[in-house]
Amino acid sequence: MTQIHLLGLCGALRSGSTNRLLLHEAARLFGPATFAEASLRLPLYDGDVEAQHGIPQEVQDLAQQIIAADAVLIAGPEYNKGISGVLKNALDWLSRGNQRPWAGKPVAIMSAAAGRAGGERMQVMLRSCLNPFQPRVLPGPEVMIAASDQAFDAAGQLKDPRSTETLSALMARLRDEIALARAAQP
């Protein structure tokens, strides 16, 4: 099997985000692969801007990164019982144009949040928002890290063995999904 390329999307912009830690922990537990985190620092979607100037280059670059990846990892916080504006804005931009970067793409969803549900409602909403794009979103195991400000050690690794086990199982399922996707390619 050729080198696997994973792309991470963090639904929080803050450099110290626990969702960013979760993405990197997922990539570590995935095993041998290249990992890159895409930037979601995109202009707010505005149909007038699109009509006058077209799709911004940074959005086109993000679409190309998704197309080039074997799979996408998405980690995000739960903001007001849903996905963050940053993540929603990226999805809105990616719905524009002729490219279909998500079509058939294996996607693993995870969340880290301060609350006790660990971002459960974010995951439900994100699955709904991704559905029109027709990616291959893994149904689980669900990774929801509650009290995320206390969930990681100084090295950025999950402290709780059960959380590590669940995230490892999700990454194993993602590895299997990538193998299936590659086998289906002509």
PAPAFI-566991 format. One record per residue: z, x, y of N, C-alpha, C, CB in turn; residue in three letters; residue number from 1. Coordinates in Angstrom, 2 decimals. Glycine has a CB too. Example, Ala and Ser with C-alpha at 12.3 -4.5 7.8 and 13.67 -1.06 7.14 Angstrom:
2
PT     n.pz     n.px     n.py    ca.pz    ca.px    ca.py     c.pz     c.px     c.py    cb.pz    cb.px    cb.py  res    n
PT     7.80    13.19    -5.69     7.80    12.30    -4.50     7.80    13.20    -3.30     9.05    11.31    -4.47  ala    1
PT     7.08    12.85    -2.25     7.14    13.67    -1.06     7.87    12.90     0.03     5.72    14.08    -0.60  ser    2
***
This chain:
186
PT     n.pz     n.px     n.py    ca.pz    ca.px    ca.py     c.pz     c.px     c.py    cb.pz    cb.px    cb.py  res    n
PT     0.00     0.85    -1.18     0.00     0.00     0.00     0.00     0.89     1.24     1.23    -0.96     0.00  met    1
PT    -0.85     0.57     2.20    -0.88     1.33     3.45     0.38     1.03     4.27    -2.15     1.01     4.26  thr    2
PT     0.60     1.86     5.27     1.77     1.72     6.13     1.86     0.31     6.70     1.71     2.75     7.28  gln    3
PT     3.05    -0.26     6.67     3.31    -1.59     7.22     3.70    -1.44     8.67     4.41    -2.34     6.43  ile    4
PT     3.13    -2.32     9.51     3.45    -2.30    10.94     4.14    -3.60    11.31     2.16    -2.09    11.80  his    5
PT     5.39    -3.48    11.79     6.18    -4.63    12.24     6.24    -4.65    13.76     7.61    -4.58    11.64  leu    6
PT     6.15    -5.84    14.32     6.28    -6.03    15.75     7.49    -6.90    16.01     5.00    -6.66    16.36  leu    7
PT     8.35    -6.49    16.93     9.53    -7.26    17.28     9.39    -7.93    18.63    10.74    -6.38    17.28  gly    8
PT     9.81    -9.18    18.70     9.87    -9.92    19.97    11.32   -10.32    20.19     8.91   -11.19    19.96  leu    9
PT    11.87    -9.87    21.29    13.25   -10.20    21.64    13.23   -11.26    22.74    14.03    -8.93    22.10  cys   10
PT    13.89   -12.37    22.48    13.93   -13.47    23.44    14.89   -13.26    24.59    14.28   -14.72    22.74  gly   11
PT    15.44   -12.07    24.71    16.32   -11.72    25.83    15.79   -10.45    26.48    17.80   -11.54    25.37  ala   12
PT    15.81   -10.39    27.78    15.31    -9.21    28.48    16.38    -8.13    28.65    14.79    -9.61    29.84  leu   13
PT    17.63    -8.48    28.60    18.72    -7.54    28.84    18.66    -6.40    27.84    20.08    -8.26    28.74  arg   14
PT    18.73    -5.17    28.32    18.62    -3.99    27.45    19.72    -3.96    26.40    18.66    -2.70    28.28  ser   15
PT    20.91    -4.45    26.72    22.01    -4.45    25.78    22.12    -5.70    24.93    23.28    -4.26    26.52  gly   16
PT    21.06    -6.46    24.85    21.07    -7.72    24.10    21.40    -7.50    22.63    19.71    -8.42    24.22  ser   17
PT    22.27    -8.35    22.09    22.56    -8.28    20.67    21.36    -8.70    19.83    23.77    -9.16    20.34  thr   18
PT    20.45    -9.46    20.41    19.22    -9.80    19.69    18.31    -8.58    19.55    18.48   -10.94    20.42  asn   19
PT    18.35    -7.71    20.52    17.60    -6.45    20.41    18.21    -5.59    19.30    17.60    -5.67    21.78  arg   20
PT    19.54    -5.55    19.25    20.22    -4.84    18.16    19.82    -5.45    16.82    21.75    -4.89    18.34  leu   21
PT    19.77    -6.77    16.75    19.42    -7.45    15.51    18.00    -7.12    15.08    19.59    -8.96    15.68  leu   22
PT    17.06    -7.07    16.01    15.68    -6.68    15.68    15.64    -5.29    15.06    14.79    -6.71    16.93  leu   23
PT    16.33    -4.36    15.69    16.31    -2.97    15.20    17.04    -2.84    13.86    16.96    -2.04    16.23  his   24
PT    18.09    -3.62    13.67    18.78    -3.63    12.38    17.87    -4.22    11.30    20.11    -4.44    12.49  glu   25
PT    17.13    -5.26    11.64    16.19    -5.85    10.69    15.12    -4.83    10.29    15.53    -7.11    11.28  ala   26
PT    14.58    -4.12    11.27    13.56    -3.10    10.98    14.14    -2.00    10.09    13.01    -2.49    12.29  ala   27
PT    15.37    -1.61    10.34    16.01    -0.58     9.52    16.16    -1.06     8.08    17.38    -0.19    10.09  arg   28
PT    16.63    -2.31     7.92    16.84    -2.85     6.59    15.53    -3.18     5.87    17.70    -4.09     6.68  leu   29
PT    14.47    -3.40     6.63    13.16    -3.66     6.02    12.72    -2.48     5.17    12.10    -3.95     7.12  phe   30
PT    13.02    -1.28     5.65    12.63    -0.08     4.91    11.42     0.56     5.55    12.35    -0.40     3.44  gly   31
PT    10.71     1.38     4.79     9.59     2.14     5.36     8.55     1.24     6.04     8.92     2.95     4.27  pro   32
PT     8.39     1.46     7.32     7.41     0.73     8.13     7.47     1.31     9.54     7.70    -0.82     8.15  ala   33
PT     6.40     1.10    10.29     6.47     1.42    11.71     6.97     0.15    12.41     5.07     1.91    12.28  thr   34
PT     7.74     0.35    13.46     8.29    -0.78    14.20     8.10    -0.53    15.68     9.77    -0.99    13.87  phe   35
PT     7.61    -1.54    16.38     7.48    -1.50    17.83     8.02    -2.81    18.38     5.99    -1.25    18.27  ala   36
PT     8.65    -2.72    19.53     9.11    -3.93    20.20     8.17    -4.21    21.37    10.58    -3.78    20.69  glu   37
PT     7.64    -5.41    21.40     6.74    -5.81    22.47     7.53    -6.20    23.71     5.84    -6.99    22.02  ala   38
PT     6.92    -6.06    24.85     7.55    -6.48    26.10     7.21    -7.94    26.38     7.10    -5.58    27.27  ser   39
PT     8.25    -8.71    26.69     8.03   -10.10    27.10     8.23   -10.26    28.60     8.98   -11.03    26.34  leu   40
PT     8.16    -9.16    29.33     8.23    -9.22    30.80     6.85    -9.62    31.32     8.69    -7.83    31.40  arg   41
PT     6.60   -10.91    31.23     5.31   -11.48    31.60     5.48   -12.35    32.84     4.71   -12.31    30.43  leu   42
PT     4.40   -12.52    33.62     4.51   -13.46    34.75     4.73   -14.87    34.20     3.23   -13.41    35.65  pro   43
PT     5.34   -15.72    35.00     5.50   -17.11    34.59     4.14   -17.75    34.42     6.36   -17.89    35.61  leu   44
PT     4.00   -18.56    33.37     2.72   -19.22    33.17     2.44   -20.14    34.35     2.70   -20.02    31.84  tyr   45
PT     1.23   -20.05    34.87     0.77   -20.86    35.99    -0.73   -21.08    35.80     1.09   -20.18    37.39  asp   46
PT    -1.12   -22.33    35.59    -2.52   -22.66    35.37    -3.42   -22.25    36.52    -2.66   -24.12    35.14  gly   47
PT    -2.89   -22.27    37.75    -3.68   -21.83    38.91    -3.96   -20.34    38.84    -2.96   -22.18    40.22  asp   48
PT    -2.95   -19.55    38.45    -3.14   -18.11    38.30    -4.17   -17.84    37.21    -1.79   -17.40    37.96  val   49
PT    -4.07   -18.56    36.11    -5.03   -18.38    35.02    -6.44   -18.74    35.48    -4.64   -19.24    33.81  glu   50
PT    -6.58   -19.84    36.22    -7.91   -20.27    36.68    -8.52   -19.27    37.67    -7.82   -21.65    37.33  ala   51
PT    -7.68   -18.68    38.51    -8.18   -17.76    39.54    -8.39   -16.34    39.03    -7.23   -17.74    40.70  gln   52
PT    -7.49   -15.89    38.12    -7.50   -14.48    37.73    -7.66   -14.25    36.23    -6.24   -13.83    38.19  his   53
PT    -7.64   -15.32    35.46    -7.73   -15.17    34.02    -6.37   -14.87    33.41    -8.71   -14.08    33.66  gly   54
PT    -6.39   -14.58    32.13    -5.15   -14.26    31.41    -4.73   -12.85    31.78    -5.34   -14.40    29.86  ile   55
PT    -3.48   -12.66    32.22    -3.02   -11.33    32.63    -3.16   -10.30    31.51    -1.56   -11.41    33.08  pro   56
PT    -3.40    -9.07    31.90    -3.60    -8.00    30.93    -2.41    -7.84    29.99    -3.85    -6.70    31.65  gln   57
PT    -1.18    -7.99    30.53    -0.02    -7.82    29.66     0.07    -8.90    28.58     1.26    -7.83    30.49  glu   58
PT    -0.46   -10.08    28.86    -0.52   -11.14    27.84    -1.60   -10.81    26.81    -0.81   -12.52    28.50  val   59
PT    -2.74   -10.32    27.27    -3.79    -9.91    26.35    -3.30    -8.78    25.44    -5.05    -9.46    27.13  gln   60
PT    -2.54    -7.85    26.03    -1.98    -6.74    25.24    -1.01    -7.27    24.19    -1.26    -5.73    26.17  asp   61
PT    -0.17    -8.22    24.55     0.77    -8.81    23.60     0.03    -9.49    22.46     1.69    -9.81    24.30  leu   62
PT    -1.01   -10.23    22.78    -1.81   -10.89    21.74    -2.40    -9.85    20.78    -2.94   -11.73    22.38  ala   63
PT    -2.89    -8.75    21.33    -3.45    -7.70    20.48    -2.39    -7.04    19.60    -4.13    -6.64    21.34  gln   64
PT    -1.18    -6.88    20.14    -0.09    -6.32    19.35     0.25    -7.23    18.17     1.15    -6.10    20.23  gln   65
PT     0.26    -8.53    18.40     0.55    -9.48    17.33    -0.56    -9.43    16.28     0.70   -10.92    17.89  ile   66
PT    -1.80    -9.40    16.73    -2.94    -9.34    15.80    -2.86    -8.09    14.94    -4.27    -9.37    16.57  ile   67
PT    -2.51    -6.96    15.54    -2.48    -5.68    14.82    -1.30    -5.54    13.86    -2.45    -4.55    15.81  ala   68
PT    -0.26    -6.32    14.07     0.94    -6.21    13.23     0.73    -6.89    11.89     2.17    -6.82    13.95  ala   69
PT     1.40    -6.36    10.88     1.41    -7.02     9.57     2.35    -8.22     9.59     1.82    -6.03     8.47  asp   70
PT     3.37    -8.16    10.42     4.35    -9.25    10.52     5.07    -9.13    11.85     5.36    -9.23     9.33  ala   71
PT     5.64   -10.25    12.28     6.38   -10.30    13.54     7.81   -10.74    13.25     5.70   -11.27    14.56  val   72
PT     8.75   -10.00    13.85    10.16   -10.36    13.81    10.51   -10.95    15.17    11.07    -9.11    13.47  leu   73
PT    11.12   -12.11    15.18    11.54   -12.73    16.45    13.04   -12.94    16.40    10.78   -14.08    16.70  ile   74
PT    13.73   -12.38    17.37    15.17   -12.58    17.52    15.43   -13.10    18.92    15.98   -11.26    17.25  ala   75
PT    16.22   -14.15    19.01    16.48   -14.69    20.33    17.82   -15.38    20.42    15.40   -15.65    20.72  gly   76
PT    18.33   -15.43    21.63    19.58   -16.15    21.87    19.31   -17.64    21.98    20.27   -15.63    23.14  pro   77
PT    20.37   -18.40    21.96    20.26   -19.83    22.21    20.70   -20.09    23.64    21.14   -20.66    21.19  glu   78
PT    19.77   -20.57    24.45    20.07   -20.89    25.84    20.01   -22.40    26.01    19.08   -20.18    26.82  tyr   79
PT    21.11   -23.00    26.38    21.16   -24.43    26.65    20.57   -25.25    25.50    20.41   -24.74    27.94  asn   80
PT    20.96   -24.89    24.28    20.60   -25.58    23.05    19.13   -25.43    22.67    20.92   -27.03    23.19  lys   81
PT    18.50   -24.34    23.11    17.10   -24.12    22.76    16.71   -22.66    22.90    16.20   -24.98    23.64  gly   82
PT    15.41   -22.41    22.92    14.91   -21.04    23.06    15.00   -20.61    24.51    13.46   -20.93    22.54  ile   83
PT    15.01   -19.32    24.72    15.09   -18.79    26.08    13.78   -19.04    26.82    15.41   -17.28    26.06  ser   84
PT    13.86   -19.09    28.14    12.67   -19.25    28.96    11.69   -18.11    28.76    13.04   -19.35    30.42  gly   85
PT    12.20   -16.91    28.53    11.37   -15.73    28.30    10.47   -15.93    27.08    12.24   -14.47    28.12  val   86
PT    11.08   -16.41    26.01    10.33   -16.62    24.78     9.36   -17.79    24.92    11.28   -16.87    23.61  leu   87
PT     9.79   -18.87    25.55     8.91   -20.02    25.76     7.72   -19.64    26.64     9.68   -21.19    26.41  lys   88
PT     7.97   -18.86    27.68     6.89   -18.43    28.56     5.85   -17.60    27.79     7.45   -17.61    29.72  asn   89
PT     6.33   -16.70    26.92     5.41   -15.88    26.12     4.56   -16.77    25.21     6.19   -14.84    25.27  ala   90
PT     5.19   -17.75    24.57     4.44   -18.66    23.70     3.43   -19.47    24.50     5.39   -19.59    22.95  leu   91
PT     3.81   -19.91    25.69     2.87   -20.66    26.53     1.64   -19.81    26.88     3.55   -21.13    27.81  asp   92
PT     1.86   -18.56    27.28     0.74   -17.69    27.59    -0.12   -17.42    26.35     1.24   -16.36    28.19  trp   93
PT     0.53   -17.18    25.23    -0.22   -16.86    24.00    -1.03   -18.03    23.48     0.73   -16.38    22.92  leu   94
PT    -0.74   -19.23    23.96    -1.52   -20.40    23.54    -2.84   -20.48    24.29    -0.72   -21.68    23.76  ser   95
PT    -3.02   -19.66    25.30    -4.22   -19.71    26.14    -5.29   -18.77    25.59    -3.87   -19.33    27.60  arg   96
PT    -6.52   -19.03    25.94    -7.62   -18.15    25.53    -8.14   -18.47    24.14    -7.17   -16.71    25.58  gly   97
PT    -9.08   -17.66    23.71    -9.76   -17.90    22.45    -9.12   -17.21    21.26   -11.18   -17.47    22.56  asn   98
PT    -8.25   -16.26    21.51    -7.62   -15.55    20.40    -6.59   -16.45    19.73    -6.96   -14.25    20.89  gln   99
PT    -6.39   -16.23    18.45    -5.37   -16.95    17.70    -4.48   -15.91    17.03    -6.01   -17.94    16.65  arg  100
PT    -3.66   -15.21    17.82    -2.92   -14.08    17.25    -1.91   -14.45    16.17    -2.20   -13.37    18.34  pro  101
PT    -1.41   -15.68    16.20    -0.38   -16.09    15.25    -0.94   -16.61    13.93     0.48   -17.14    15.86  trp  102
PT    -2.20   -17.00    13.90    -2.76   -17.68    12.72    -2.56   -16.86    11.45    -4.26   -17.95    12.93  ala  103
PT    -1.81   -17.43    10.51    -1.57   -16.78     9.23    -0.63   -15.60     9.26    -2.84   -16.35     8.67  gly  104
PT    -0.07   -15.29    10.41     0.79   -14.11    10.57     2.18   -14.37     9.98     0.92   -13.72    12.06  lys  105
PT     2.67   -13.51     9.07     4.04   -13.66     8.59     5.03   -13.44     9.74     4.32   -12.67     7.44  pro  106
PT     6.00   -14.36     9.86     6.99   -14.30    10.94     8.38   -14.54    10.36     6.67   -15.35    12.04  val  107
PT     9.31   -13.68    10.73    10.71   -13.84    10.36    11.51   -14.12    11.63    11.26   -12.58     9.62  ala  108
PT    12.29   -15.18    11.60    13.09   -15.60    12.74    14.56   -15.30    12.47    12.89   -17.11    13.03  ile  109
PT    15.24   -14.83    13.50    16.68   -14.57    13.42    17.28   -14.78    14.80    16.97   -13.12    12.89  met  110
PT    18.60   -14.92    14.84    19.24   -15.12    16.14    20.64   -14.55    16.15    19.28   -16.60    16.49  ser  111
PT    21.05   -14.15    17.32    22.41   -13.68    17.57    22.87   -14.37    18.84    22.48   -12.10    17.69  ala  112
PT    24.03   -14.98    18.77    24.52   -15.74    19.92    26.04   -15.64    20.00    24.08   -17.21    19.83  ala  113
PT    26.55   -15.89    21.18    28.00   -15.84    21.39    28.70   -16.99    20.68    28.33   -15.87    22.88  ala  114
PT    28.03   -18.13    20.56    28.63   -19.31    19.96    28.82   -19.23    18.46    27.81   -20.49    20.28  gly  115
PT    29.55   -20.19    17.92    29.88   -20.15    16.51    28.72   -20.54    15.59    31.03   -21.06    16.25  arg  116
PT    27.68   -21.18    16.12    26.53   -21.55    15.29    25.51   -20.42    15.21    25.86   -22.81    15.85  ala  117
PT    25.66   -19.38    16.00    24.80   -18.21    15.90    23.36   -18.42    16.31    24.82   -17.74    14.52  gly  118
PT    23.09   -19.46    17.07    21.72   -19.69    17.54    20.92   -20.64    16.67    21.00   -18.39    17.62  gly  119
PT    21.59   -21.48    15.92    20.90   -22.39    15.00    19.89   -23.29    15.71    21.92   -23.25    14.27  glu  120
PT    20.28   -23.87    16.84    19.37   -24.78    17.54    18.17   -24.04    18.12    20.10   -25.52    18.67  arg  121
PT    18.35   -22.78    18.49    17.22   -21.97    18.95    16.21   -21.85    17.83    17.68   -20.57    19.42  met  122
PT    16.68   -21.59    16.63    15.76   -21.40    15.50    14.98   -22.68    15.19    16.53   -20.95    14.27  gln  123
PT    15.66   -23.81    15.25    14.98   -25.09    15.00    13.88   -25.31    16.04    16.00   -26.27    15.03  val  124
PT    14.22   -25.08    17.30    13.23   -25.28    18.37    12.09   -24.27    18.26    13.90   -25.15    19.75  met  125
PT    12.41   -23.02    17.95    11.36   -22.00    17.84    10.39   -22.35    16.72    11.98   -20.62    17.59  leu  126
PT    10.88   -22.80    15.59    10.00   -23.19    14.49     9.04   -24.29    14.95    10.82   -23.67    13.26  arg  127
PT     9.57   -25.25    15.70     8.75   -26.34    16.22     7.69   -25.82    17.20     9.63   -27.39    16.90  ser  128
PT     8.08   -24.89    18.07     7.15   -24.33    19.05     6.06   -23.48    18.39     7.90   -23.50    20.08  cys  129
PT     6.39   -22.81    17.30     5.42   -21.96    16.60     4.45   -22.77    15.74     6.13   -20.95    15.74  leu  130
PT     4.84   -23.95    15.32     4.05   -24.73    14.38     2.57   -24.91    14.77     4.67   -26.07    14.23  asn  131
PT     2.26   -25.22    16.04     0.84   -25.39    16.38    -0.01   -24.12    16.20     0.73   -25.85    17.80  pro  132
PT     0.64   -22.96    16.21    -0.07   -21.68    16.09    -0.40   -21.35    14.63     0.75   -20.56    16.70  phe  133
PT     0.23   -22.03    13.69     0.02   -21.88    12.26     0.30   -20.47    11.71    -1.38   -22.24    11.94  gln  134
PT     1.43   -19.89    12.10     1.84   -18.64    11.44     2.47   -18.98    10.09     2.84   -17.84    12.34  pro  135
PT     2.81   -17.97     9.34     3.50   -18.15     8.06     4.98   -17.85     8.30     2.88   -17.22     6.94  arg  136
PT     5.70   -18.80     8.90     7.11   -18.62     9.23     7.93   -18.74     7.95     7.58   -19.67    10.30  val  137
PT     8.72   -17.71     7.69     9.57   -17.74     6.50    10.63   -18.83     6.64    10.23   -16.37     6.27  leu  138
PT    10.86   -19.59     5.59    11.86   -20.66     5.67    13.29   -20.14     5.59    11.63   -21.66     4.57  pro  139
PT    13.47   -18.91     5.19    14.81   -18.35     5.09    14.80   -17.15     4.18    15.81   -19.38     4.58  gly  140
PT    15.96   -16.60     3.93    17.27   -17.11     4.33    17.46   -17.04     5.84    18.37   -16.33     3.62  pro  141
PT    18.23   -17.99     6.33    18.47   -18.06     7.77    19.49   -17.02     8.20    18.94   -19.47     8.17  glu  142
PT    19.13   -16.27     9.22    20.02   -15.24     9.77    20.47   -15.71    11.15    19.32   -13.84     9.84  val  143
PT    21.74   -16.08    11.24    22.33   -16.56    12.48    23.64   -15.81    12.67    22.55   -18.12    12.47  met  144
PT    23.66   -14.91    13.63    24.83   -14.07    13.86    25.68   -14.70    14.97    24.42   -12.61    14.22  ile  145
PT    26.84   -15.21    14.60    27.77   -15.81    15.58    28.66   -14.73    16.18    28.63   -16.92    14.91  ala  146
PT    29.26   -15.04    17.32    30.13   -14.08    18.02    29.47   -12.71    18.04    31.53   -14.01    17.33  ala  147
PT    28.22   -12.70    18.48    27.39   -11.50    18.35    27.90   -10.30    19.14    25.99   -11.81    18.80  ser  148
PT    28.71   -10.53    20.15    29.24    -9.40    20.92    30.22    -8.57    20.09    29.93    -9.90    22.18  asp  149
PT    30.66    -9.11    18.96    31.58    -8.40    18.08    30.95    -8.07    16.71    32.84    -9.22    17.88  gln  150
PT    29.68    -8.39    16.53    29.05    -8.31    15.21    28.48    -6.94    14.85    27.96    -9.31    15.13  ala  151
PT    28.31    -6.06    15.84    27.65    -4.77    15.59    28.62    -3.62    15.84    26.40    -4.62    16.48  phe  152
PT    28.46    -2.56    15.06    29.28    -1.37    15.27    28.62    -0.48    16.34    29.47    -0.59    13.94  asp  153
PT    29.21     0.66    16.61    28.71     1.56    17.65    27.32     2.09    17.35    29.67     2.73    17.83  ala  154
PT    26.93     2.12    16.08    25.60     2.59    15.68    24.57     1.47    15.71    25.66     3.21    14.27  ala  155
PT    24.99     0.24    16.08    24.06    -0.88    16.15    23.84    -1.58    14.82    22.76    -0.42    16.67  gly  156
PT    24.69    -1.30    13.84    24.56    -1.94    12.54    25.54    -3.10    12.43    24.79    -0.92    11.41  gln  157
PT    25.15    -4.11    11.67    26.02    -5.25    11.46    27.28    -4.84    10.74    25.29    -6.34    10.68  leu  158
PT    28.41    -5.35    11.19    29.69    -5.03    10.57    29.94    -5.85     9.30    30.82    -5.27    11.56  lys  159
PT    29.52    -7.10     9.31    29.81    -8.02     8.22    28.86    -7.80     7.04    29.73    -9.46     8.71  asp  160
PT    29.37    -7.45     5.87    28.50    -7.21     4.71    27.65    -8.43     4.33    29.35    -6.80     3.53  pro  161
PT    28.20    -9.64     4.50    27.40   -10.84     4.17    26.22   -11.00     5.11    28.28   -12.10     4.22  arg  162
PT    26.41   -10.70     6.39    25.30   -10.76     7.34    24.24    -9.73     6.99    25.81   -10.54     8.78  ser  163
PT    24.69    -8.54     6.64    23.76    -7.47     6.24    22.98    -7.89     4.99    24.52    -6.15     5.98  thr  164
PT    23.68    -8.49     4.04    23.04    -8.95     2.81    21.99   -10.03     3.09    24.10    -9.48     1.83  glu  165
PT    22.33   -10.97     3.96    21.40   -12.05     4.29    20.18   -11.51     5.03    22.10   -13.12     5.14  thr  166
PT    20.41   -10.61     5.99    19.29   -10.01     6.72    18.42    -9.17     5.78    19.81    -9.13     7.89  leu  167
PT    19.03    -8.45     4.86    18.27    -7.68     3.88    17.42    -8.59     3.01    19.22    -6.84     2.99  ser  168
PT    17.97    -9.73     2.62    17.21   -10.69     1.81    16.03   -11.26     2.59    18.13   -11.83     1.33  ala  169
PT    16.23   -11.53     3.88    15.13   -12.01     4.71    14.04   -10.95     4.82    15.63   -12.39     6.12  leu  170
PT    14.44    -9.69     4.97    13.44    -8.62     5.07    12.71    -8.41     3.74    14.12    -7.31     5.51  met  171
PT    13.39    -8.61     2.62    12.72    -8.53     1.31    11.69    -9.64     1.18    13.75    -8.61     0.16  ala  172
PT    12.03   -10.84     1.63    11.07   -11.96     1.61     9.89   -11.66     2.52    11.76   -13.28     2.04  arg  173
PT    10.16   -11.04     3.67     9.07   -10.69     4.58     8.15    -9.65     3.95     9.64   -10.17     5.91  leu  174
PT     8.72    -8.67     3.28     7.91    -7.66     2.59     7.01    -8.34     1.55     8.82    -6.59     1.92  arg  175
PT     7.56    -9.29     0.79     6.76   -10.03    -0.20     5.64   -10.83     0.48     7.66   -10.97    -1.01  asp  176
PT     5.96   -11.46     1.61     4.97   -12.25     2.34     3.83   -11.38     2.87     5.65   -13.00     3.50  glu  177
PT     4.17   -10.19     3.33     3.15    -9.24     3.79     2.23    -8.86     2.63     3.80    -7.96     4.41  ile  178
PT     2.81    -8.60     1.46     2.00    -8.25     0.29     1.06    -9.40    -0.08     2.91    -7.90    -0.91  ala  179
PT     1.55   -10.64    -0.02     0.69   -11.79    -0.30    -0.43   -11.91     0.73     1.53   -13.08    -0.31  leu  180
PT    -0.09   -11.70     2.01    -1.10   -11.80     3.06    -2.17   -10.73     2.89    -0.46   -11.67     4.44  ala  181
PT    -1.75    -9.53     2.53    -2.71    -8.44     2.33    -3.59    -8.71     1.12    -1.98    -7.10     2.16  arg  182
PT    -3.01    -9.26     0.07    -3.78    -9.56    -1.15    -4.83   -10.64    -0.90    -2.84   -10.00    -2.28  ala  183
PT    -4.55   -11.53     0.05    -5.47   -12.63     0.36    -6.62   -12.18     1.25    -4.73   -13.76     1.03  ala  184
PT    -6.51   -11.00     1.86    -7.58   -10.51     2.74    -8.77   -10.05     1.92    -7.07    -9.35     3.62  gln  185
PT    -9.99   -10.31     2.43   -11.19    -9.89     1.69   -11.36    -8.38     1.67   -12.42   -10.52     2.30  pro  186
***
